[in-house]
């Protein structure tokens, strides 16, 4: 099974909303997904808040051979470091204070 990381189109007419998903490459664009890895909302005015990623799951799927689509690869290149930092800060805040 060739797993791809690509966008699944959601939303309504003239207001697209995309979910970034791990999906079998043979499935149609809006087919059954293996796991949701983030979102991309084109209608959000603040460009920093358009994308939401789950970095540890994206890294997992890429480590087992999933290939991102070209557009998803661009989003990962631009925004992955910011979400990794946020995840590290959240983990540090959740750690018990000694």
PENOR-V268103 format. One record per pair of residues at least 6 apart in sequence whose C-alpha atoms are under 8 Angstrom apart, sorted by the first residue. I is the first residue (numbers start at 1). GAP is how many residues later the second one is. D is the distance in whole Angstrom. If there is no record, write none. Layout:
BEGIN
i=I gap=GAP d=D
i=I gap=GAP d=D
END
This chain:
BEGIN
i=1 gap=23 d=6
i=1 gap=24 d=8
i=2 gap=22 d=6
i=2 gap=23 d=5
i=2 gap=24 d=8
i=2 gap=64 d=7
i=3 gap=19 d=7
i=3 gap=20 d=6
i=3 gap=21 d=5
i=3 gap=22 d=5
i=3 gap=62 d=7
i=3 gap=63 d=5
i=3 gap=64 d=7
i=4 gap=18 d=6
i=4 gap=19 d=5
i=4 gap=20 d=6
i=4 gap=21 d=5
i=4 gap=62 d=5
i=4 gap=63 d=5
i=4 gap=64 d=6
i=4 gap=65 d=7
i=5 gap=15 d=7
i=5 gap=16 d=6
i=5 gap=17 d=5
i=5 gap=18 d=6
i=5 gap=61 d=6
i=5 gap=62 d=6
i=5 gap=63 d=4
i=5 gap=64 d=6
i=5 gap=67 d=7
i=6 gap=14 d=6
i=6 gap=15 d=6
i=6 gap=16 d=7
i=6 gap=17 d=7
i=6 gap=62 d=6
i=6 gap=63 d=5
i=6 gap=65 d=8
i=6 gap=66 d=6
i=7 gap=11 d=6
i=7 gap=12 d=5
i=7 gap=13 d=5
i=7 gap=14 d=6
i=7 gap=22 d=8
i=7 gap=65 d=7
i=8 gap=10 d=5
i=8 gap=11 d=5
i=8 gap=12 d=6
i=8 gap=13 d=7
i=8 gap=21 d=6
i=8 gap=22 d=5
i=9 gap=7 d=7
i=9 gap=8 d=6
i=9 gap=9 d=5
i=9 gap=10 d=7
i=9 gap=20 d=7
i=9 gap=21 d=7
i=10 gap=6 d=6
i=10 gap=7 d=5
i=10 gap=8 d=6
i=10 gap=9 d=7
i=11 gap=6 d=5
i=11 gap=7 d=8
i=15 gap=27 d=8
i=15 gap=28 d=7
i=16 gap=25 d=7
i=16 gap=26 d=7
i=16 gap=27 d=8
i=17 gap=22 d=8
i=17 gap=23 d=6
i=17 gap=24 d=5
i=17 gap=25 d=7
i=17 gap=26 d=8
i=18 gap=21 d=6
i=18 gap=22 d=5
i=18 gap=23 d=6
i=19 gap=17 d=7
i=19 gap=18 d=8
i=19 gap=19 d=6
i=19 gap=20 d=4
i=19 gap=21 d=6
i=20 gap=16 d=6
i=20 gap=17 d=5
i=20 gap=18 d=5
i=20 gap=19 d=5
i=20 gap=20 d=7
i=20 gap=52 d=8
i=21 gap=12 d=7
i=21 gap=13 d=7
i=21 gap=14 d=6
i=21 gap=15 d=4
i=21 gap=16 d=5
i=21 gap=17 d=7
i=22 gap=11 d=6
i=22 gap=12 d=5
i=22 gap=13 d=5
i=22 gap=14 d=6
i=22 gap=15 d=7
i=22 gap=39 d=7
i=22 gap=44 d=8
i=23 gap=8 d=8
i=23 gap=9 d=7
i=23 gap=10 d=5
i=23 gap=11 d=5
i=23 gap=12 d=7
i=24 gap=9 d=7
i=24 gap=10 d=7
i=37 gap=16 d=6
i=37 gap=17 d=5
i=37 gap=18 d=8
i=37 gap=20 d=7
i=37 gap=21 d=6
i=38 gap=13 d=7
i=38 gap=14 d=5
i=38 gap=15 d=4
i=38 gap=16 d=6
i=39 gap=11 d=8
i=39 gap=12 d=6
i=39 gap=13 d=5
i=39 gap=14 d=7
i=40 gap=10 d=6
i=40 gap=11 d=5
i=40 gap=12 d=7
i=41 gap=9 d=5
i=41 gap=10 d=7
i=42 gap=8 d=6
i=43 gap=7 d=8
i=44 gap=6 d=6
i=51 gap=24 d=8
i=51 gap=28 d=8
i=52 gap=31 d=8
i=53 gap=26 d=8
i=53 gap=27 d=7
i=53 gap=30 d=7
i=54 gap=29 d=7
i=55 gap=25 d=7
i=55 gap=28 d=7
i=55 gap=29 d=6
i=62 gap=6 d=8
END
